[in-house]
Amino acid sequence: MKRKQQRELVELTEQMINNVPQLPNQDQPPINADIALPDLPTLPPVDGASLPPLPMPGMAVPQKEANCLECAAKFTIKDLRLTKVKCPVCDAVVQL
């Protein structure tokens, strides 16, 4: 039964591929042709602009330790929003 469905799906896909309508030939430049770009506005100078804060060098990435009660495994969690995770060793659910 599964092979029949797969064979019918292949036939249907081949019919759809063979019956794809062709796009009408429009007057478009060739793909490798040079296209004139519009003039872009000039940007203000960067002098005195404030940049977003960068991570401080030597600052630790926030993380917390989790301890599995089933197998006593200890592992690090880097997403502080999580309230429970699966233990990577025994797949038990660990409450944080």
N, CA, C and O atoms as a Tinker XYZ file with bonds, in Angstrom:
   384  protein
     1  N      0.835000   -1.190000    0.000000    73     2
     2  CA     0.000000    0.000000    0.000000    64     1     3
     3  C      0.878000    1.252000    0.000000    63     2     4     5
     4  O      0.600000    2.214000   -0.715000    81     3
     5  N      1.931000    1.230000    0.801000    73     3     6
     6  CA     2.797000    2.395000    0.903000    64     5     7
     7  C      3.545000    2.623000   -0.408000    63     6     8     9
     8  O      3.742000    3.768000   -0.818000    81     7
     9  N      3.959000    1.545000   -1.067000    73     7    10
    10  CA     4.662000    1.676000   -2.339000    64     9    11
    11  C      3.742000    2.254000   -3.410000    63    10    12    13
    12  O      4.177000    3.047000   -4.244000    81    11
    13  N      2.484000    1.861000   -3.385000    73    11    14
    14  CA     1.519000    2.386000   -4.353000    64    13    15
    15  C      1.346000    3.884000   -4.154000    63    14    16    17
    16  O      1.337000    4.640000   -5.125000    81    15
    17  N      1.211000    4.317000   -2.920000    73    15    18
    18  CA     1.069000    5.751000   -2.636000    64    17    19
    19  C      2.315000    6.507000   -3.074000    63    18    20    21
    20  O      2.222000    7.607000   -3.620000    81    19
    21  N      3.470000    5.920000   -2.837000    73    19    22
    22  CA     4.720000    6.580000   -3.221000    64    21    23
    23  C      4.815000    6.668000   -4.747000    63    22    24    25
    24  O      5.234000    7.697000   -5.279000    81    23
    25  N      4.435000    5.609000   -5.450000    73    23    26
    26  CA     4.472000    5.605000   -6.909000    64    25    27
    27  C      3.501000    6.652000   -7.470000    63    26    28    29
    28  O      3.836000    7.361000   -8.418000    81    27
    29  N      2.304000    6.749000   -6.887000    73    27    30
    30  CA     1.334000    7.748000   -7.344000    64    29    31
    31  C      1.835000    9.162000   -7.079000    63    30    32    33
    32  O      1.612000   10.068000   -7.881000    81    31
    33  N      2.505000    9.342000   -5.963000    73    31    34
    34  CA     3.065000   10.657000   -5.649000    64    33    35
    35  C      4.153000   11.041000   -6.648000    63    34    36    37
    36  O      4.237000   12.197000   -7.062000    81    35
    37  N      4.984000   10.075000   -7.037000    73    35    38
    38  CA     6.032000   10.342000   -8.023000    64    37    39
    39  C      5.411000   10.703000   -9.370000    63    38    40    41
    40  O      5.860000   11.642000  -10.026000    81    39
    41  N      4.384000    9.966000   -9.785000    73    39    42
    42  CA     3.710000   10.251000  -11.054000    64    41    43
    43  C      3.070000   11.636000  -11.033000    63    42    44    45
    44  O      3.156000   12.376000  -12.012000    81    43
    45  N      2.437000   11.981000   -9.933000    73    43    46
    46  CA     1.797000   13.287000   -9.812000    64    45    47
    47  C      2.837000   14.404000   -9.859000    63    46    48    49
    48  O      2.620000   15.432000  -10.501000    81    47
    49  N      3.952000   14.206000   -9.189000    73    47    50
    50  CA     5.018000   15.204000   -9.196000    64    49    51
    51  C      5.585000   15.379000  -10.591000    63    50    52    53
    52  O      5.822000   16.508000  -11.020000    81    51
    53  N      5.809000   14.279000  -11.312000    73    51    54
    54  CA     6.321000   14.373000  -12.683000    64    53    55
    55  C      5.345000   15.096000  -13.588000    63    54    56    57
    56  O      5.768000   15.880000  -14.438000    81    55
    57  N      4.050000   14.858000  -13.433000    73    55    58
    58  CA     3.049000   15.561000  -14.236000    64    57    59
    59  C      3.081000   17.054000  -13.952000    63    58    60    61
    60  O      2.981000   17.866000  -14.872000    81    59
    61  N      3.221000   17.424000  -12.671000    73    59    62
    62  CA     3.247000   18.845000  -12.313000    64    61    63
    63  C      4.487000   19.521000  -12.884000    63    62    64    65
    64  O      4.419000   20.660000  -13.345000    81    63
    65  N      5.630000   18.815000  -12.854000    73    63    66
    66  CA     6.869000   19.394000  -13.377000    64    65    67
    67  C      6.774000   19.581000  -14.888000    63    66    68    69
    68  O      7.249000   20.586000  -15.417000    81    67
    69  N      6.166000   18.625000  -15.586000    73    67    70
    70  CA     6.056000   18.713000  -17.046000    64    69    71
    71  C      5.039000   19.750000  -17.496000    63    70    72    73
    72  O      5.101000   20.213000  -18.635000    81    71
    73  N      4.107000   20.125000  -16.633000    73    71    74
    74  CA     3.058000   21.064000  -17.013000    64    73    75
    75  C      3.256000   22.452000  -16.424000    63    74    76    77
    76  O      2.288000   23.198000  -16.277000    81    75
    77  N      4.481000   22.812000  -16.084000    73    75    78
    78  CA     4.744000   24.140000  -15.533000    64    77    79
    79  C      4.568000   25.165000  -16.648000    63    78    80    81
    80  O      5.200000   25.038000  -17.697000    81    79
    81  N      3.723000   26.179000  -16.448000    73    79    82
    82  CA     3.540000   27.177000  -17.508000    64    81    83
    83  C      4.800000   28.021000  -17.681000    63    82    84    85
    84  O      5.482000   28.351000  -16.711000    81    83
    85  N      5.092000   28.358000  -18.912000    73    83    86
    86  CA     6.244000   29.192000  -19.218000    64    85    87
    87  C      5.864000   30.656000  -19.038000    63    86    88    89
    88  O      4.753000   31.068000  -19.369000    81    87
    89  N      6.797000   31.432000  -18.510000    73    87    90
    90  CA     6.573000   32.856000  -18.339000    64    89    91
    91  C      6.631000   33.546000  -19.692000    63    90    92    93
    92  O      7.434000   33.166000  -20.545000    81    91
    93  N      5.793000   34.553000  -19.899000    73    91    94
    94  CA     5.873000   35.278000  -21.173000    64    93    95
    95  C      7.207000   36.004000  -21.273000    63    94    96    97
    96  O      7.745000   36.470000  -20.269000    81    95
    97  N      7.732000   36.097000  -22.481000    73    95    98
    98  CA     9.013000   36.743000  -22.708000    64    97    99
    99  C      8.831000   38.250000  -22.588000    63    98   100   101
   100  O      8.224000   38.886000  -23.449000    81    99
   101  N      9.358000   38.804000  -21.521000    73    99   102
   102  CA     9.257000   40.244000  -21.302000    64   101   103
   103  C     10.587000   40.866000  -21.682000    63   102   104   105
   104  O     11.621000   40.198000  -21.668000    81   103
   105  N     10.560000   42.122000  -22.014000    73   103   106
   106  CA    11.786000   42.824000  -22.373000    64   105   107
   107  C     12.562000   43.143000  -21.103000    63   106   108   109
   108  O     12.397000   44.203000  -20.499000    81   107
   109  N     13.401000   42.211000  -20.720000    73   107   110
   110  CA    14.227000   42.388000  -19.539000    64   109   111
   111  C     15.678000   42.306000  -19.967000    63   110   112   113
   112  O     16.019000   41.572000  -20.895000    81   111
   113  N     16.539000   43.066000  -19.286000    73   111   114
   114  CA    17.952000   42.988000  -19.653000    64   113   115
   115  C     18.513000   41.617000  -19.299000    63   114   116   117
   116  O     18.014000   40.956000  -18.388000    81   115
   117  N     19.548000   41.188000  -20.014000    73   115   118
   118  CA    20.165000   39.912000  -19.663000    64   117   119
   119  C     20.695000   39.944000  -18.230000    63   118   120   121
   120  O     20.921000   41.014000  -17.665000    81   119
   121  N     20.887000   38.782000  -17.663000    73   119   122
   122  CA    21.307000   38.680000  -16.271000    64   121   123
   123  C     22.660000   39.332000  -16.040000    63   122   124   125
   124  O     22.877000   39.935000  -14.989000    81   123
   125  N     23.573000   39.226000  -16.996000    73   123   126
   126  CA    24.905000   39.781000  -16.794000    64   125   127
   127  C     25.031000   41.222000  -17.299000    63   126   128   129
   128  O     26.141000   41.744000  -17.405000    81   127
   129  N     23.907000   41.863000  -17.608000    73   127   130
   130  CA    23.951000   43.242000  -18.108000    64   129   131
   131  C     24.169000   44.217000  -16.954000    63   130   132   133
   132  O     23.802000   43.935000  -15.814000    81   131
   133  N     24.771000   45.368000  -17.262000    73   131   134
   134  CA    24.949000   46.420000  -16.263000    64   133   135
   135  C     23.642000   47.181000  -16.108000    63   134   136   137
   136  O     23.049000   47.621000  -17.094000    81   135
   137  N     23.206000   47.332000  -14.889000    73   135   138
   138  CA    21.962000   48.033000  -14.586000    64   137   139
   139  C     22.311000   49.306000  -13.847000    63   138   140   141
   140  O     23.100000   49.290000  -12.902000    81   139
   141  N     21.722000   50.413000  -14.278000    73   139   142
   142  CA    21.983000   51.691000  -13.620000    64   141   143
   143  C     21.267000   51.717000  -12.274000    63   142   144   145
   144  O     20.060000   51.488000  -12.195000    81   143
   145  N     22.023000   51.996000  -11.224000    73   143   146
   146  CA    21.455000   52.082000   -9.885000    64   145   147
   147  C     21.061000   53.513000   -9.573000    63   146   148   149
   148  O     21.721000   54.444000  -10.032000    81   147
   149  N     20.008000   53.709000   -8.808000    73   147   150
   150  CA    19.626000   55.083000   -8.445000    64   149   151
   151  C     20.661000   55.677000   -7.496000    63   150   152   153
   152  O     21.356000   54.953000   -6.783000    81   151
   153  N     20.754000   56.998000   -7.497000    73   151   154
   154  CA    21.667000   57.677000   -6.585000    64   153   155
   155  C     21.168000   57.529000   -5.155000    63   154   156   157
   156  O     19.994000   57.759000   -4.864000    81   155
   157  N     22.074000   57.142000   -4.271000    73   155   158
   158  CA    21.733000   56.975000   -2.866000    64   157   159
   159  C     22.026000   58.261000   -2.107000    63   158   160   161
   160  O     22.966000   58.977000   -2.453000    81   159
   161  N     21.237000   58.570000   -1.075000    73   159   162
   162  CA    21.525000   59.779000   -0.299000    64   161   163
   163  C     22.827000   59.613000    0.466000    63   162   164   165
   164  O     23.215000   58.504000    0.833000    81   163
   165  N     23.489000   60.724000    0.698000    73   163   166
   166  CA    24.735000   60.666000    1.454000    64   165   167
   167  C     24.416000   60.490000    2.931000    63   166   168   169
   168  O     23.458000   61.068000    3.444000    81   167
   169  N     25.219000   59.697000    3.601000    73   167   170
   170  CA    25.016000   59.431000    5.019000    64   169   171
   171  C     25.781000   60.443000    5.853000    63   170   172   173
   172  O     26.825000   60.932000    5.423000    81   171
   173  N     25.279000   60.766000    7.040000    73   171   174
   174  CA    26.012000   61.702000    7.900000    64   173   175
   175  C     27.313000   61.067000    8.376000    63   174   176   177
   176  O     27.417000   59.842000    8.422000    81   175
   177  N     28.300000   61.874000    8.728000    73   175   178
   178  CA    29.558000   61.293000    9.215000    64   177   179
   179  C     29.355000   60.577000   10.548000    63   178   180   181
   180  O     28.414000   60.876000   11.283000    81   179
   181  N     30.235000   59.639000   10.852000    73   179   182
   182  CA    30.129000   58.813000   12.045000    64   181   183
   183  C     30.719000   59.508000   13.265000    63   182   184   185
   184  O     30.563000   58.998000   14.375000    81   183
   185  N     31.380000   60.633000   13.112000    73   183   186
   186  CA    32.027000   61.329000   14.235000    64   185   187
   187  C     31.025000   61.632000   15.340000    63   186   188   189
   188  O     29.992000   62.255000   15.095000    81   187
   189  N     31.327000   61.196000   16.543000    73   187   190
   190  CA    30.503000   61.505000   17.708000    64   189   191
   191  C     29.279000   60.627000   17.846000    63   190   192   193
   192  O     28.509000   60.806000   18.790000    81   191
   193  N     29.070000   59.692000   16.946000    73   191   194
   194  CA    27.898000   58.823000   17.049000    64   193   195
   195  C     28.152000   57.764000   18.121000    63   194   196   197
   196  O     29.266000   57.260000   18.265000    81   195
   197  N     27.115000   57.443000   18.855000    73   195   198
   198  CA    27.273000   56.430000   19.893000    64   197   199
   199  C     27.037000   55.051000   19.288000    63   198   200   201
   200  O     26.089000   54.852000   18.528000    81   199
   201  N     27.884000   54.124000   19.623000    73   199   202
   202  CA    27.771000   52.759000   19.142000    64   201   203
   203  C     27.116000   51.896000   20.212000    63   202   204   205
   204  O     27.169000   52.233000   21.395000    81   203
   205  N     26.503000   50.796000   19.815000    73   203   206
   206  CA    25.906000   49.920000   20.832000    64   205   207
   207  C     26.990000   49.356000   21.731000    63   206   208   209
   208  O     28.125000   49.170000   21.291000    81   207
   209  N     26.655000   49.079000   22.988000    73   207   210
   210  CA    27.670000   48.571000   23.919000    64   209   211
   211  C     28.170000   47.195000   23.496000    63   210   212   213
   212  O     27.389000   46.343000   23.074000    81   211
   213  N     29.449000   46.993000   23.611000    73   211   214
   214  CA    30.064000   45.710000   23.317000    64   213   215
   215  C     30.284000   44.946000   24.613000    63   214   216   217
   216  O     30.391000   45.563000   25.673000    81   215
   217  N     30.354000   43.637000   24.559000    73   215   218
   218  CA    30.632000   42.894000   25.787000    64   217   219
   219  C     32.001000   43.290000   26.339000    63   218   220   221
   220  O     32.965000   43.457000   25.592000    81   219
   221  N     32.062000   43.431000   27.617000    73   219   222
   222  CA    33.315000   43.810000   28.257000    64   221   223
   223  C     34.284000   42.635000   28.197000    63   222   224   225
   224  O     33.897000   41.501000   28.476000    81   223
   225  N     35.540000   42.895000   27.837000    73   223   226
   226  CA    36.495000   41.793000   27.826000    64   225   227
   227  C     36.715000   41.265000   29.240000    63   226   228   229
   228  O     36.813000   42.036000   30.195000    81   227
   229  N     36.787000   39.980000   29.359000    73   227   230
   230  CA    36.993000   39.356000   30.665000    64   229   231
   231  C     35.705000   39.164000   31.447000    63   230   232   233
   232  O     35.736000   38.585000   32.533000    81   231
   233  N     34.575000   39.629000   30.933000    73   231   234
   234  CA    33.305000   39.483000   31.638000    64   233   235
   235  C     32.736000   38.094000   31.346000    63   234   236   237
   236  O     32.671000   37.683000   30.188000    81   235
   237  N     32.330000   37.383000   32.369000    73   235   238
   238  CA    31.830000   36.019000   32.217000    64   237   239
   239  C     30.452000   36.014000   31.563000    63   238   240   241
   240  O     29.634000   36.904000   31.797000    81   239
   241  N     30.213000   35.007000   30.749000    73   239   242
   242  CA    28.911000   34.823000   30.130000    64   241   243
   243  C     27.962000   34.277000   31.188000    63   242   244   245
   244  O     28.318000   33.337000   31.899000    81   243
   245  N     26.749000   34.847000   31.312000    73   243   246
   246  CA    25.826000   34.348000   32.341000    64   245   247
   247  C     25.440000   32.897000   32.078000    63   246   248   249
   248  O     25.058000   32.539000   30.964000    81   247
   249  N     25.542000   32.081000   33.093000    73   247   250
   250  CA    25.186000   30.673000   33.011000    64   249   251
   251  C     24.919000   30.146000   34.410000    63   250   252   253
   252  O     25.266000   30.786000   35.402000    81   251
   253  N     24.301000   28.977000   34.483000    73   251   254
   254  CA    24.068000   28.375000   35.796000    64   253   255
   255  C     24.279000   26.874000   35.705000    63   254   256   257
   256  O     24.197000   26.279000   34.630000    81   255
   257  N     24.549000   26.284000   36.840000    73   255   258
   258  CA    24.814000   24.858000   36.945000    64   257   259
   259  C     23.506000   24.113000   37.226000    63   258   260   261
   260  O     22.647000   24.595000   37.963000    81   259
   261  N     23.376000   22.940000   36.629000    73   259   262
   262  CA    22.232000   22.077000   36.908000    64   261   263
   263  C     22.756000   20.731000   37.386000    63   262   264   265
   264  O     23.767000   20.227000   36.898000    81   263
   265  N     22.048000   20.166000   38.347000    73   263   266
   266  CA    22.414000   18.863000   38.905000    64   265   267
   267  C     21.244000   17.909000   38.709000    63   266   268   269
   268  O     20.125000   18.188000   39.139000    81   267
   269  N     21.511000   16.782000   38.057000    73   267   270
   270  CA    20.480000   15.770000   37.854000    64   269   271
   271  C     20.373000   14.927000   39.115000    63   270   272   273
   272  O     21.379000   14.427000   39.618000    81   271
   273  N     19.161000   14.767000   39.626000    73   271   274
   274  CA    18.941000   13.967000   40.823000    64   273   275
   275  C     18.932000   12.471000   40.510000    63   274   276   277
   276  O     19.139000   11.652000   41.406000    81   275
   277  N     18.693000   12.106000   39.244000    73   275   278
   278  CA    18.627000   10.697000   38.869000    64   277   279
   279  C     20.018000   10.070000   38.744000    63   278   280   281
   280  O     20.273000    8.997000   39.292000    81   279
   281  N     20.927000   10.758000   38.009000    73   279   282
   282  CA    22.240000   10.151000   37.743000    64   281   283
   283  C     23.392000   10.965000   38.321000    63   282   284   285
   284  O     24.554000   10.614000   38.114000    81   283
   285  N     23.095000   12.045000   39.043000    73   283   286
   286  CA    24.084000   12.904000   39.696000    64   285   287
   287  C     25.005000   13.612000   38.704000    63   286   288   289
   288  O     26.121000   13.994000   39.056000    81   287
   289  N     24.544000   13.786000   37.468000    73   287   290
   290  CA    25.337000   14.512000   36.473000    64   289   291
   291  C     25.248000   16.009000   36.739000    63   290   292   293
   292  O     24.211000   16.505000   37.178000    81   291
   293  N     26.326000   16.720000   36.475000    73   291   294
   294  CA    26.361000   18.176000   36.596000    64   293   295
   295  C     26.644000   18.737000   35.222000    63   294   296   297
   296  O     27.583000   18.304000   34.553000    81   295
   297  N     25.824000   19.717000   34.782000    73   295   298
   298  CA    26.015000   20.327000   33.482000    64   297   299
   299  C     25.640000   21.797000   33.540000    63   298   300   301
   300  O     24.947000   22.236000   34.458000    81   299
   301  N     26.103000   22.552000   32.553000    73   299   302
   302  CA    25.940000   24.003000   32.533000    64   301   303
   303  C     24.774000   24.387000   31.633000    63   302   304   305
   304  O     24.621000   23.846000   30.538000    81   303
   305  N     23.953000   25.322000   32.098000    73   303   306
   306  CA    22.834000   25.870000   31.342000    64   305   307
   307  C     23.175000   27.316000   30.999000    63   306   308   309
   308  O     23.468000   28.111000   31.891000    81   307
   309  N     23.138000   27.663000   29.708000    73   307   310
   310  CA    23.485000   29.021000   29.297000    64   309   311
   311  C     22.254000   29.897000   29.088000    63   310   312   313
   312  O     22.380000   31.120000   29.029000    81   311
   313  N     21.076000   29.306000   28.975000    73   311   314
   314  CA    19.841000   30.077000   28.827000    64   313   315
   315  C     19.219000   30.228000   30.210000    63   314   316   317
   316  O     18.688000   29.265000   30.763000    81   315
   317  N     19.283000   31.419000   30.762000    73   315   318
   318  CA    18.810000   31.642000   32.127000    64   317   319
   319  C     17.287000   31.678000   32.236000    63   318   320   321
   320  O     16.748000   31.696000   33.342000    81   319
   321  N     16.592000   31.689000   31.102000    73   319   322
   322  CA    15.128000   31.738000   31.131000    64   321   323
   323  C     14.495000   30.370000   31.328000    63   322   324   325
   324  O     13.306000   30.282000   31.632000    81   323
   325  N     15.267000   29.301000   31.162000    73   323   326
   326  CA    14.719000   27.949000   31.285000    64   325   327
   327  C     14.381000   27.624000   32.736000    63   326   328   329
   328  O     15.085000   28.039000   33.657000    81   327
   329  N     13.301000   26.880000   32.927000    73   327   330
   330  CA    12.923000   26.443000   34.267000    64   329   331
   331  C     13.131000   24.949000   34.452000    63   330   332   333
   332  O     13.230000   24.468000   35.580000    81   331
   333  N     13.199000   24.204000   33.333000    73   331   334
   334  CA    13.489000   22.782000   33.400000    64   333   335
   335  C     14.161000   22.368000   32.097000    63   334   336   337
   336  O     13.887000   22.927000   31.035000    81   335
   337  N     15.043000   21.381000   32.197000    73   335   338
   338  CA    15.773000   20.860000   31.043000    64   337   339
   339  C     15.864000   19.349000   31.157000    63   338   340   341
   340  O     15.624000   18.775000   32.219000    81   339
   341  N     16.217000   18.712000   30.044000    73   339   342
   342  CA    16.456000   17.278000   30.056000    64   341   343
   343  C     17.923000   17.034000   30.342000    63   342   344   345
   344  O     18.790000   17.731000   29.814000    81   343
   345  N     18.195000   16.067000   31.159000    73   343   346
   346  CA    19.570000   15.690000   31.470000    64   345   347
   347  C     20.204000   15.092000   30.216000    63   346   348   349
   348  O     19.619000   14.200000   29.601000    81   347
   349  N     21.390000   15.568000   29.824000    73   347   350
   350  CA    22.022000   15.018000   28.626000    64   349   351
   351  C     22.529000   13.591000   28.813000    63   350   352   353
   352  O     22.864000   12.927000   27.832000    81   351
   353  N     22.592000   13.111000   30.043000    73   351   354
   354  CA    23.113000   11.762000   30.300000    64   353   355
   355  C     21.978000   10.737000   30.341000    63   354   356   357
   356  O     22.030000    9.718000   29.653000    81   355
   357  N     20.940000   11.018000   31.163000    73   355   358
   358  CA    19.893000   10.007000   31.363000    64   357   359
   359  C     18.513000   10.454000   30.852000    63   358   360   361
   360  O     17.550000    9.697000   30.982000    81   359
   361  N     18.392000   11.631000   30.288000    73   359   362
   362  CA    17.139000   12.166000   29.743000    64   361   363
   363  C     16.049000   12.402000   30.800000    63   362   364   365
   364  O     14.876000   12.517000   30.447000    81   363
   365  N     16.408000   12.475000   32.061000    73   363   366
   366  CA    15.436000   12.805000   33.095000    64   365   367
   367  C     15.206000   14.320000   33.086000    63   366   368   369
   368  O     16.099000   15.082000   32.714000    81   367
   369  N     14.031000   14.749000   33.489000    73   367   370
   370  CA    13.718000   16.172000   33.538000    64   369   371
   371  C     14.296000   16.751000   34.814000    63   370   372   373
   372  O     14.054000   16.237000   35.906000    81   371
   373  N     15.068000   17.833000   34.669000    73   371   374
   374  CA    15.726000   18.474000   35.806000    64   373   375
   375  C     15.086000   19.843000   36.009000    63   374   376   377
   376  O     15.084000   20.674000   35.101000    81   375
   377  N     14.544000   20.073000   37.197000    73   375   378
   378  CA    13.972000   21.377000   37.545000    64   377   379
   379  C     15.102000   22.319000   37.947000    63   378   380   381
   380  O     15.977000   21.943000   38.727000    81   379
   381  N     15.087000   23.529000   37.423000    73   379   382
   382  CA    16.150000   24.480000   37.742000    64   381   383
   383  C     15.719000   25.448000   38.832000    63   382   384
   384  O     16.495000   26.320000   39.225000    81   383
